[in-house]
Amino acid sequence: MTPLPLQSEFLFRMVLHAGAPHMTTNDLRVVPVTGGTFEGPTLKGKLVPGTTADWLRVEPDGTSRMDVRLVMQTEQGQTFFMIYSGVRHGPAEVIAALGRGEQVDPSSYYFRISVKFETSDPALAWLNKVVAVGVGQRPPAGPTYDIYVIR
């Protein structure tokens, strides 16, 4: 049986700003997301501050597992809810450099997310019916993701 093709379409780039983490256990950190923007061919806007956080679990080997919930607002004032989970891992020296806030080549580590959208806005209702994924990177300013809809 021939595998079916998988096609993706770029949706937007999202740049987030994170605050200081709150340690809840040795491996769980709640990281407030304090701001951010997204921009793509059809959607552009900002993160609604005060509504978001990342429940980040860091495993003993340095692997990070994200559980993030964001409220986003388009330039037209429409809102949508974005939920994503993901994983980031790589060589110990690369993960340590990221932890120190250093610039690291994104190709030197793995950073992927799966995304779900929710909205009641009729013009954005199509977001409720798609599967999306993202490729992340962690520059010193904060996490950046390229989000793709799987067609």
C-alpha positions as MATLAB code, in Angstrom:
seq = 'MTPLPLQSEFLFRMVLHAGAPHMTTNDLRVVPVTGGTFEGPTLKGKLVPGTTADWLRVEPDGTSRMDVRLVMQTEQGQTFFMIYSGVRHGPAEVIAALGRGEQVDPSSYYFRISVKFETSDPALAWLNKVVAVGVGQRPPAGPTYDIYVIR';
ca = [
       0.000    0.000    0.000;
       1.376    3.406   -0.995;
       1.553    5.968    1.819;
      -0.752    8.963    1.418;
       1.021   12.308    1.008;
       1.196   14.775    3.868;
       0.966   18.431    2.901;
       1.390   21.482    5.073;
       0.661   25.165    4.662;
       2.408   27.920    6.613;
      -0.098   29.634    8.916;
       1.976   32.106   10.953;
       5.136   32.796   12.893;
       4.544   33.319   16.600;
       7.070   35.098   18.815;
       6.446   34.855   22.568;
       7.870   36.683   25.584;
       8.167   34.705   28.797;
       8.397   35.858   32.396;
      10.266   34.291   35.292;
       9.222   30.703   35.982;
       7.434   29.703   39.174;
       8.826   26.400   40.439;
       6.088   24.095   41.669;
       8.139   20.888   41.918;
      11.679   19.897   41.003;
      10.644   19.211   37.423;
       7.538   21.405   36.870;
       7.736   25.122   36.172;
       4.815   27.416   35.442;
       6.128   30.071   33.072;
       3.938   33.126   32.456;
       3.737   34.202   28.829;
       3.825   37.995   29.103;
       3.347   39.010   25.482;
       3.832   38.070   21.902;
       2.793   38.449   18.307;
       1.846   36.256   15.375;
       1.987   37.032   11.673;
       1.260   35.056    8.550;
      -0.332   35.369    5.115;
      -3.923   35.459    6.474;
      -3.638   35.968   10.249;
      -1.821   38.679   12.174;
      -2.182   39.893   15.732;
      -1.019   39.661   19.317;
      -1.244   37.545   22.405;
      -3.736   38.727   25.034;
      -1.557   39.327   28.139;
      -2.519   37.892   31.500;
      -4.342   34.911   29.994;
      -1.507   32.533   29.269;
       1.164   30.290   30.733;
       3.372   27.330   29.943;
       3.295   24.380   32.317;
       6.827   23.266   31.496;
       8.106   19.920   32.710;
      11.880   19.455   32.547;
      13.033   15.857   32.803;
      16.336   14.801   34.418;
      17.987   14.394   30.990;
      17.074   18.010   30.048;
      14.118   17.144   27.819;
      11.418   19.826   28.081;
       7.730   19.055   27.644;
       5.437   22.029   27.070;
       1.745   22.402   27.894;
       0.742   25.904   26.772;
      -2.573   27.758   26.538;
      -2.810   31.141   24.808;
      -5.543   33.620   23.962;
      -4.762   35.355   20.687;
      -6.345   38.432   19.107;
      -6.211   39.326   15.422;
      -5.707   42.883   14.184;
      -9.462   42.905   13.463;
     -10.239   42.154   17.127;
     -11.221   38.489   16.648;
     -10.048   36.096   19.352;
      -9.068   32.462   19.320;
      -7.727   30.049   21.886;
      -4.539   28.163   21.033;
      -3.410   25.099   22.943;
      -0.163   23.331   22.237;
       2.007   20.619   23.662;
       5.448   19.724   22.550;
       8.915   18.504   23.246;
      12.392   20.008   23.091;
      15.573   17.963   23.487;
      19.128   17.831   22.253;
      22.731   17.281   23.274;
      23.429   18.218   26.916;
      25.760   21.097   25.968;
      23.145   22.600   23.627;
      20.363   22.370   26.233;
      22.703   23.921   28.833;
      23.464   26.836   26.464;
      19.722   27.389   25.914;
      19.268   27.378   29.693;
      21.872   30.134   30.003;
      19.970   32.219   27.444;
      22.606   31.866   24.731;
      21.966   31.989   20.992;
      21.991   28.404   19.673;
      21.596   27.116   16.118;
      18.004   25.747   15.950;
      19.169   22.805   13.843;
      21.240   21.550   16.801;
      18.173   20.517   18.842;
      14.675   19.112   18.322;
      11.728   21.421   19.143;
       8.273   20.453   17.850;
       4.699   21.153   18.947;
       1.176   19.954   18.139;
      -1.478   22.663   18.078;
      -5.245   22.872   18.570;
      -7.379   25.979   18.032;
     -10.776   26.953   19.423;
     -12.896   29.957   18.491;
     -16.526   31.013   18.288;
     -15.785   33.694   15.698;
     -17.548   32.710   12.434;
     -14.767   34.085   10.239;
     -12.172   31.964   12.075;
     -14.321   28.838   12.537;
     -12.125   26.962   10.042;
      -9.420   26.928   12.761;
     -11.616   24.577   14.823;
     -11.371   21.975   12.046;
      -7.656   21.737   11.314;
      -4.658   19.899   12.650;
      -1.620   22.123   13.084;
       1.999   21.573   14.038;
       4.896   23.851   14.766;
       8.662   23.979   14.587;
      10.185   25.879   17.472;
      13.385   27.635   18.293;
      14.529   29.323   21.488;
      16.424   32.544   20.794;
      17.430   34.604   23.860;
      14.365   36.889   23.514;
      11.868   34.011   23.880;
      10.364   31.066   22.049;
       9.530   31.421   18.364;
       7.356   29.003   16.417;
       6.510   28.533   12.759;
       2.985   27.103   12.722;
       1.701   24.963    9.831;
      -1.752   23.600    9.036;
      -1.678   19.996    7.885;
      -3.824   19.649    4.764;
];
